[in-house]
């Protein structure tokens, strides 16, 4: 038989000759015109060549058969676990490798193997999840840059948890339209932490102020993010903020004074347990007492609830009559100064801080417009 003659020849042939023969054998197997018996003989010969001590022989075989959709698994799977140069041919190209094969490789193989998996033209959701769970920053970055990688929402959140401190990873995630809103907010928090920990920023701003500045920036980013969300995503973001202890009176007041009523209403639904219809009705038409009761049900103190009720009434006036020269925040700060007591002093500090931040932002916007007009 031809196979017997081939095997006898292999035992004495030089490595270069064996490599050329292995490549020809693999290409012959991929040729649809050969018969069943010849194909079976070629398969047996390739399995035999898996034990060839010369890497160039196995490499030639891998190059010749990697793209064939019906290549024998008995050949493809061992080649995928061979030396990196050989395994790369199969891992990058072979359609024979299943999700189970690739998940197994990702779990127990080297970082280089995971990077090769991440480079495949098409990477399923399950394989992406496996690479993300154990991969390093380079592996994950490769997946995010691969348009053929199907990364699920849960895996995107996992990337945020494991590698959100990496600036390049954050940039790639921020560019994705399918990034869940709670994961996007978690990245915002990581950006704030990175800025707060930067030596240059600390030197310019001062270590005493940096935490407050970072917190304010994150709150502004949160409100901006909330303005872009649909109802379902809004509820998801609010729950994420509640679990993380981020639904602070300052954030809620910023949202209310900025007119982000959908976000503000969603927080009240979450915190109070009232229906969305009931909450929106109270905010739109409820009397001061009903508004204050809603906020107290949501867990706000009585003094804070009264202040929020005042803000809601001011917002209604703006919505009905149009905004005047003074913003809701500025008018609220002016009215709060007339209050008395320790609790009112704390509230005044919060509101005046918001009013000052609002004025600074308005000044920046004015300066930017003036510079553009002058250009």
FIPATOR-84417 format. One line per field, with one value per residue (C-alpha): residue number from 1; x, y, z; residue in three letters. Coordinates in steps of 0.02 Angstrom, whole numbers. Example, Ala and Ser with C-alpha at 12.3 -4.5 7.8 and 13.67 -1.06 7.14 Angstrom:
residues 2
num: 1,2 $
px: 615,684 $
py: -225,-53 $
pz: 390,357 $
residu: ALA,SER $
***
This chain:
residues 375
num: 1,2,3,4,5,6,7,8,9,10,11,12,13,14,15,16,17,18,19,20,21,22,23,24,25,26,27,28,29,30,31,32,33,34,35,36,37,38,39,40,41,42,43,44,45,46,47,48,49,50,51,52,53,54,55,56,57,58,59,60,61,62,63,64,65,66,67,68,69,70,71,72,73,74,75,76,77,78,79,80,81,82,83,84,85,86,87,88,89,90,91,92,93,94,95,96,97,98,99,100,101,102,103,104,105,106,107,108,109,110,111,112,113,114,115,116,117,118,119,120,121,122,123,124,125,126,127,128,129,130,131,132,133,134,135,136,137,138,139,140,141,142,143,144,145,146,147,148,149,150,151,152,153,154,155,156,157,158,159,160,161,162,163,164,165,166,167,168,169,170,171,172,173,174,175,176,177,178,179,180,181,182,183,184,185,186,187,188,189,190,191,192,193,194,195,196,197,198,199,200,201,202,203,204,205,206,207,208,209,210,211,212,213,214,215,216,217,218,219,220,221,222,223,224,225,226,227,228,229,230,231,232,233,234,235,236,237,238,239,240,241,242,243,244,245,246,247,248,249,250,251,252,253,254,255,256,257,258,259,260,261,262,263,264,265,266,267,268,269,270,271,272,273,274,275,276,277,278,279,280,281,282,283,284,285,286,287,288,289,290,291,292,293,294,295,296,297,298,299,300,301,302,303,304,305,306,307,308,309,310,311,312,313,314,315,316,317,318,319,320,321,322,323,324,325,326,327,328,329,330,331,332,333,334,335,336,337,338,339,340,341,342,343,344,345,346,347,348,349,350,351,352,353,354,355,356,357,358,359,360,361,362,363,364,365,366,367,368,369,370,371,372,373,374,375 $
px: 0,55,36,155,284,265,291,446,514,482,593,750,707,786,683,668,605,483,417,385,299,193,136,93,0,-104,-147,-194,-313,-393,-418,-598,-556,-465,-559,-619,-481,-346,-418,-417,-237,-186,-270,-175,-12,-43,-83,81,175,111,252,386,529,559,444,456,365,218,217,206,61,-28,-8,-78,-234,-279,-413,-500,-673,-672,-495,-484,-500,-370,-246,-311,-331,-152,-82,-175,-77,92,232,170,223,133,-19,-44,-84,-227,-291,-303,-377,-458,-649,-638,-600,-763,-810,-776,-601,-563,-634,-526,-372,-406,-422,-264,-146,-25,-59,3,-128,-266,-204,-213,-391,-437,-370,-482,-594,-747,-751,-913,-988,-939,-758,-748,-810,-676,-536,-600,-611,-429,-344,-224,-242,-168,-289,-439,-379,-361,-540,-607,-516,-582,-742,-777,-781,-957,-939,-1094,-1152,-1099,-925,-911,-950,-819,-691,-732,-707,-544,-459,-552,-395,-308,-329,-328,-458,-568,-553,-603,-751,-812,-817,-939,-1124,-1168,-1080,-1211,-1247,-1195,-1028,-1007,-1036,-912,-783,-824,-785,-620,-574,-610,-502,-362,-366,-369,-217,-116,35,24,-160,-127,12,-98,-261,-197,-222,-352,-468,-437,-562,-702,-662,-659,-824,-906,-841,-910,-1079,-1086,-1037,-1171,-1307,-1246,-1249,-1424,-1489,-1447,-1534,-1698,-1815,-1752,-1570,-1613,-1683,-1527,-1415,-1515,-1505,-1318,-1299,-1406,-1304,-1143,-1208,-1198,-1377,-1323,-1428,-1300,-1317,-1507,-1513,-1396,-1509,-1665,-1590,-1521,-1695,-1653,-1826,-1833,-1677,-1736,-1906,-1823,-1721,-1878,-1966,-1818,-1796,-1978,-2054,-2195,-2253,-2180,-2351,-2377,-2205,-2221,-2395,-2331,-2182,-2289,-2446,-2429,-2442,-2291,-2344,-2363,-2195,-2109,-2192,-2128,-1950,-1963,-2027,-1873,-1763,-1721,-1728,-1866,-1756,-1684,-1857,-1921,-1777,-1809,-1994,-1945,-1833,-1975,-2090,-1956,-1930,-2117,-2115,-1974,-2061,-2222,-2161,-1988,-1821,-1780,-1609,-1580,-1568,-1663,-1503,-1467,-1645,-1640,-1476,-1549,-1702,-1599,-1493,-1649,-1667,-1599,-1522,-1377,-1466,-1503,-1319,-1268,-1400,-1346,-1168,-1228,-1340,-1215,-1083,-1197,-1237,-1052,-1012,-1154,-1088,-912,-977,-1078,-922,-821,-955,-963,-774,-772,-906,-816,-654,-742,-821,-652,-565 $
py: 0,180,226,88,145,324,276,175,322,443,341,381,545,710,837,956,818,760,938,953,784,832,992,898,767,900,988,822,787,957,916,860,753,614,456,394,265,391,518,390,343,526,551,404,472,645,571,477,637,723,632,690,767,906,1058,1108,947,982,1165,1118,1002,1137,1266,1146,1093,1234,1312,1149,1138,948,922,777,830,698,808,983,972,908,1040,1175,1121,1113,1241,1422,1441,1281,1305,1482,1416,1311,1423,1575,1487,1319,1310,1135,1198,1210,1333,1196,1171,1356,1380,1236,1309,1481,1407,1303,1368,1514,1700,1687,1554,1665,1809,1697,1647,1831,1864,1736,1810,1758,1734,1676,1748,1595,1600,1787,1759,1627,1738,1887,1787,1730,1841,1984,2163,2124,1979,2085,2232,2117,2056,2234,2282,2128,2169,1982,1958,1941,2009,1998,2129,2024,2003,2190,2219,2090,2184,2341,2248,2163,2289,2454,2533,2522,2683,2598,2472,2613,2706,2553,2521,2701,2690,2544,2579,2413,2450,2434,2596,2530,2474,2643,2729,2612,2669,2850,2813,2733,2886,2994,2882,2888,3078,3088,2975,3066,3155,3302,3331,3322,3450,3569,3551,3503,3338,3415,3465,3326,3203,3331,3388,3208,3173,3326,3278,3102,3170,3283,3137,3028,3155,3177,2989,2976,3103,2985,2829,2745,2696,2518,2572,2715,2594,2487,2637,2693,2521,2518,2687,2634,2476,2577,2708,2844,2910,3053,3209,3311,3202,3203,3391,3416,3308,3402,3574,3524,3471,3285,3241,3068,3017,3102,3017,2848,2871,2913,2758,2652,2727,2750,2592,2694,2662,2767,2838,2892,2972,3068,3128,3196,3282,3360,3409,3362,3488,3533,3416,3267,3305,3312,3149,3064,3117,3061,2892,2884,2900,3085,3180,3306,3460,3390,3338,3514,3582,3457,3503,3685,3637,3541,3691,3804,3679,3679,3869,3862,3725,3826,4005,3981,4000,4172,4250,4154,3966,3848,3817,4002,4039,3889,3948,4121,4050,3930,4073,4136,3973,3948,3804,3682,3572,3720,3772,3602,3612,3788,3729,3594,3708,3850,3728,3675,3855,3903,3751,3801,3979,3918,3806,3949,4059,3925,3905,4094,4106,3963,4045,4212,4130,4045,4209,4295,4160 $
pz: 0,-33,150,202,76,136,317,274,176,320,436,334,245,297,395,247,134,268,286,100,100,251,165,6,107,197,34,-45,99,73,-111,-133,-285,-192,-149,20,37,-9,113,253,213,213,382,457,388,461,631,620,577,734,824,702,804,677,708,524,477,592,538,354,393,495,357,228,321,442,331,284,364,364,428,551,732,775,682,717,906,939,822,919,1073,986,989,970,788,742,854,787,613,679,819,706,554,586,579,653,829,926,1062,1189,1117,1123,1298,1359,1275,1349,1524,1528,1394,1392,1372,1193,1156,1227,1119,966,1011,1031,855,769,634,734,922,1003,1161,1263,1203,1235,1412,1442,1378,1478,1638,1638,1509,1539,1479,1308,1278,1325,1222,1072,1094,1108,948,855,759,747,936,1008,1185,1294,1419,1568,1494,1464,1648,1694,1590,1688,1851,1803,1690,1711,1785,1616,1517,1346,1401,1466,1301,1201,1316,1311,1121,1124,1101,1185,1350,1489,1579,1750,1678,1594,1761,1846,1717,1756,1939,1888,1786,1937,2046,1918,1914,2103,2113,1980,2054,1932,1969,2155,2139,2038,2134,2306,2395,2509,2366,2243,2316,2316,2139,2077,2164,2086,1914,1933,1985,1832,1721,1801,1766,1588,1564,1635,1510,1366,1432,1395,1538,1559,1562,1679,1807,1789,1820,1971,2050,2017,2102,2249,2279,2270,2392,2258,2271,2382,2417,2320,2165,2177,2199,2051,1943,1999,1975,1805,1749,1735,1795,1716,1813,1972,1960,1932,2091,2190,2122,2173,2346,2396,2324,2247,2070,1930,1889,2070,2084,1922,1971,2137,2057,1922,2018,2203,2344,2448,2588,2468,2388,2557,2610,2452,2491,2671,2611,2500,2656,2655,2819,2852,2828,2667,2607,2632,2530,2391,2392,2370,2224,2141,2153,2079,1938,1903,1890,1764,1665,1661,1642,1568,1655,1722,1740,1902,1893,2007,2104,2129,2187,2302,2378,2408,2496,2600,2669,2756,2855,3030,3128,3112,2987,2876,2881,2813,2677,2632,2607,2490,2387,2378,2321,2180,2136,2131,2023,1906,1894,1857,1719,1646,1648,1560,1427,1402,1386,1260,1153,1161,1106,961,905,912,811 $
residu: UNK,UNK,UNK,UNK,UNK,UNK,UNK,UNK,UNK,UNK,UNK,UNK,UNK,UNK,UNK,UNK,UNK,UNK,UNK,UNK,UNK,UNK,UNK,UNK,UNK,UNK,UNK,UNK,UNK,UNK,UNK,UNK,UNK,UNK,UNK,UNK,UNK,UNK,UNK,UNK,UNK,UNK,UNK,UNK,UNK,UNK,UNK,UNK,UNK,UNK,UNK,UNK,UNK,UNK,UNK,UNK,UNK,UNK,UNK,UNK,UNK,UNK,UNK,UNK,UNK,UNK,UNK,UNK,UNK,UNK,UNK,UNK,UNK,UNK,UNK,UNK,UNK,UNK,UNK,UNK,UNK,UNK,UNK,UNK,UNK,UNK,UNK,UNK,UNK,UNK,UNK,UNK,UNK,UNK,UNK,UNK,UNK,UNK,UNK,UNK,UNK,UNK,UNK,UNK,UNK,UNK,UNK,UNK,UNK,UNK,UNK,UNK,UNK,UNK,UNK,UNK,UNK,UNK,UNK,UNK,UNK,UNK,UNK,UNK,UNK,UNK,UNK,UNK,UNK,UNK,UNK,UNK,UNK,UNK,UNK,UNK,UNK,UNK,UNK,UNK,UNK,UNK,UNK,UNK,UNK,UNK,UNK,UNK,UNK,UNK,UNK,UNK,UNK,UNK,UNK,UNK,UNK,UNK,UNK,UNK,UNK,UNK,UNK,UNK,UNK,UNK,UNK,UNK,UNK,UNK,UNK,UNK,UNK,UNK,UNK,UNK,UNK,UNK,UNK,UNK,UNK,UNK,UNK,UNK,UNK,UNK,UNK,UNK,UNK,UNK,UNK,UNK,UNK,UNK,UNK,UNK,UNK,UNK,UNK,UNK,UNK,UNK,UNK,UNK,UNK,UNK,UNK,UNK,UNK,UNK,UNK,UNK,UNK,UNK,UNK,UNK,UNK,UNK,UNK,UNK,UNK,UNK,UNK,UNK,UNK,UNK,UNK,UNK,UNK,UNK,UNK,UNK,UNK,UNK,UNK,UNK,UNK,UNK,UNK,UNK,UNK,UNK,UNK,UNK,UNK,UNK,UNK,UNK,UNK,UNK,UNK,UNK,UNK,UNK,UNK,UNK,UNK,UNK,UNK,UNK,UNK,UNK,UNK,UNK,UNK,UNK,UNK,UNK,UNK,UNK,UNK,UNK,UNK,UNK,UNK,UNK,UNK,UNK,UNK,UNK,UNK,UNK,UNK,UNK,UNK,UNK,UNK,UNK,UNK,UNK,UNK,UNK,UNK,UNK,UNK,UNK,UNK,UNK,UNK,UNK,UNK,UNK,UNK,UNK,UNK,UNK,UNK,UNK,UNK,UNK,UNK,UNK,UNK,UNK,UNK,UNK,UNK,UNK,UNK,UNK,UNK,UNK,UNK,UNK,UNK,UNK,UNK,UNK,UNK,UNK,UNK,UNK,UNK,UNK,UNK,UNK,UNK,UNK,UNK,UNK,UNK,UNK,UNK,UNK,UNK,UNK,UNK,UNK,UNK,UNK,UNK,UNK,UNK,UNK,UNK,UNK,UNK,UNK,UNK,UNK,UNK,UNK,UNK,UNK,UNK,UNK,UNK,UNK,UNK,UNK,UNK,UNK,UNK,UNK,UNK $
***
